[in-house]
Amino acid sequence: MHSFHDAPWRTSSYTQQQNCVEVADTPGVTAVRDTKYREHGHLLFSTAEWRSFVEAVKHGEL
């Protein structure tokens, strides 16, 4: 089980005020949460899943 309570969350440089997502990485797992609703928790993805998603977005596939 991964704890993200004290994780170093980061946002995109494109973030405008708090209308974005935050991402935190631990070995093998990436957590994603909404900056507006942090108290609602986060979604977990394997590092490979998250990398695939980011690459697909970069290449206009999503």
Secondary structure, DSSP 8 states (H G I E B T S, - for coil): ----TT---EE-TT--TT-SEEEEEETTEEEEEESTTGGG--EEEEHHHHHHHHHHHHTT--
